[in-house]
Amino acid sequence: MAAGGASLIAAVVFSVLIMSSLGGPMPLCSDCETMCRTNCTAEAEANCANYCYDTQSTAGYCEGCMGAYFDQHCNPECLKNCSNGCKKKVLPRPLCSDCDTVCSTKCTEELQTTCSEYCDFSRSGLADCQRQLFERCNTEGTCCSSDGTCTCDCETEARKSCVGVSDNSNNCEVCKRGQFDQDCHPTCNTDCNSSCKKKKGCHGHA
């Protein structure tokens, strides 16, 4: 199953590059989230088929497996590669009065990638804690006995046990706010104001 999962994720990771090499249209960056959600949901179902085939005997395993595969493996990797190879919309020159709004939106989107080391939940201590406890719960049969009788859900138990472990949200906000205020927004504003369009009728008079 591991080999199958690796081949499936490889298809997502290189899908954008394959489309480009074949001369196909590149996806818009705004479509990355939808595309990755669709692909990774299908791949999680295929990767976790052994757990999801018989819901009565594998209660708790299916949802946990799919959630872990989607959130911690497939979706982050897909979004990263899609954002690196997607096509951004070519927007018309903004009005100078809109520069602040345009730059705020632009920087907010860009910093999701720039600060991904801190904002990617799959890299957080909380995700690592939940992943380890989920795997231990399944391996040791904490919730489900060998005859298929289940008294709890491993994913829920892992979440309960990891309450209080950092999810990196504070570090994420510090990274985004620091780069937004000190670098991205001021630079964007300078560039925007040097090329924006002024409203007609706003020129000064002698």
C-alpha positions in Angstrom: 0.0 0.0 0.0 2.9 2.3 0.7 4.2 2.0 -2.9 0.7 2.7 -4.2 0.5 5.8 -2.1 3.9 7.0 -3.3 2.8 6.6 -6.9 -0.4 8.4 -6.3 1.2 11.4 -4.6 3.8 11.6 -7.4 0.9 12.1 -9.8 -0.3 15.2 -7.9 3.2 16.5 -7.3 4.1 16.6 -10.9 0.7 17.1 -12.5 1.3 20.8 -13.1 4.7 20.1 -14.7 3.2 17.4 -16.9 0.5 19.7 -18.1 3.1 22.3 -19.0 5.3 19.8 -20.9 2.4 18.6 -23.0 1.5 22.2 -23.9 -1.7 22.0 -21.8 -3.1 25.0 -20.0 -1.6 25.7 -16.6 -4.1 26.0 -13.8 -4.8 29.4 -12.3 -3.2 29.8 -8.9 -6.7 30.6 -7.5 -7.8 27.0 -8.6 -5.0 25.2 -6.7 -6.9 24.7 -3.5 -9.9 23.2 -5.3 -7.8 21.0 -7.6 -5.7 19.7 -4.7 -8.7 19.0 -2.5 -10.3 17.0 -5.3 -7.2 15.0 -6.2 -6.1 14.4 -2.6 -9.6 13.3 -1.5 -9.6 10.7 -4.3 -6.1 9.6 -3.5 -6.8 9.3 0.2 -9.7 7.0 -0.5 -7.5 4.8 -2.7 -4.6 4.8 -0.2 -6.8 4.0 2.7 -9.0 1.4 0.9 -7.9 -1.4 3.2 -9.3 0.5 6.2 -12.4 1.8 4.5 -13.6 -1.3 2.7 -15.4 -2.9 5.7 -16.6 0.0 7.9 -18.0 -2.4 10.6 -14.6 -4.1 11.3 -12.5 -1.0 10.8 -14.5 1.7 12.6 -12.3 4.6 13.4 -9.4 3.5 11.1 -10.9 4.8 7.8 -11.5 8.4 8.9 -8.1 8.6 10.7 -6.2 7.2 7.8 -7.8 9.5 5.3 -7.4 12.6 7.5 -3.8 11.9 8.1 -3.0 11.2 4.4 -4.9 14.3 3.2 -3.8 16.8 5.9 -0.2 15.7 6.6 0.9 14.3 3.3 -1.0 14.9 0.0 -2.6 18.3 0.3 0.4 20.3 1.6 2.7 18.8 -1.1 0.1 19.4 -3.8 -0.5 23.0 -2.8 3.2 23.7 -2.6 3.9 22.3 -6.1 0.8 23.9 -7.7 1.6 27.3 -6.3 5.1 27.0 -7.8 3.8 26.2 -11.3 0.4 27.8 -11.6 -0.6 30.8 -13.7 -1.5 34.0 -12.0 -4.2 36.2 -13.5 -2.8 39.2 -15.3 -4.7 42.1 -13.8 -5.1 45.6 -15.3 -3.1 48.4 -13.8 -4.9 49.4 -10.5 -6.0 52.9 -9.6 -3.5 54.6 -7.3 -6.2 54.9 -4.7 -6.5 51.1 -4.7 -2.8 50.3 -4.2 -3.1 49.7 -0.5 -5.9 47.2 -0.9 -4.3 45.5 -3.9 -1.0 45.1 -1.9 -2.7 43.8 1.2 -4.4 41.1 -0.8 -1.3 40.2 -2.8 1.0 40.0 0.3 -1.5 38.0 2.3 -1.6 35.3 -0.4 2.2 35.3 -1.0 3.0 35.0 2.7 1.0 31.8 2.9 3.8 30.2 0.9 6.7 32.3 2.3 5.8 31.4 5.9 4.7 27.8 5.1 7.5 26.5 7.4 5.6 28.0 10.3 2.1 27.9 8.9 2.0 24.3 7.7 0.1 22.4 10.3 1.7 19.1 9.2 5.1 20.4 10.5 3.8 21.4 13.9 4.4 19.7 17.2 0.6 19.1 17.5 0.5 17.3 14.2 3.5 15.2 15.1 1.9 14.3 18.5 -1.4 13.4 16.9 0.3 11.3 14.2 2.4 9.3 16.7 -0.5 8.7 19.1 -2.8 7.7 16.3 -0.3 5.2 14.9 0.4 3.8 18.4 -3.3 3.5 19.1 -3.8 1.5 15.9 -0.7 -0.6 16.4 -1.5 -1.5 20.0 -5.2 -2.0 19.4 -6.1 0.5 22.1 -9.6 1.2 20.6 -10.3 -1.9 18.5 -9.7 -5.5 19.4 -8.7 -8.2 17.0 -12.3 -9.4 16.6 -13.3 -5.9 15.3 -14.9 -4.7 18.5 -14.2 -1.0 19.0 -14.7 1.0 22.2 -13.2 4.4 21.0 -11.8 6.2 18.0 -8.0 6.5 17.6 -8.2 9.9 15.9 -10.4 11.4 18.7 -8.2 9.9 21.4 -5.0 11.3 19.8 -6.6 14.8 19.6 -7.6 14.6 23.3 -4.2 13.5 24.4 -2.4 16.2 22.4 -4.4 19.2 23.8 -1.9 22.0 24.7 0.8 21.0 22.2 1.7 23.9 19.9 0.1 24.0 16.5 2.5 26.8 15.3 -0.3 29.3 14.9 1.6 32.0 17.0 4.8 31.5 15.0 2.8 31.6 11.8 1.3 35.0 12.7 4.6 36.4 13.8 6.2 35.4 10.5 3.4 36.8 8.3 3.0 40.0 10.2 6.7 40.7 10.3 7.3 40.2 6.6 4.0 42.0 5.7 4.9 45.1 7.6 8.7 45.3 7.0 9.1 44.0 3.4 6.2 42.8 1.2 3.6 45.6 1.7 6.0 48.6 1.6 7.8 47.2 -1.5 4.5 46.4 -3.2 3.1 49.9 -2.4 6.2 51.6 -3.9 6.0 49.5 -7.1 2.2 50.0 -7.4 2.4 53.8 -6.9 5.0 54.0 -9.6 2.8 52.3 -12.3 -0.8 52.8 -11.2 -3.4 54.9 -13.0 -4.6 58.2 -11.6 -8.3 59.0 -11.8 -9.2 61.4 -14.6 -9.8 64.9 -13.5 -7.5 64.7 -10.5 -4.6 66.6 -12.0 -3.6 69.7 -10.2 -4.2 73.1 -11.7 -1.8 76.0 -11.9 
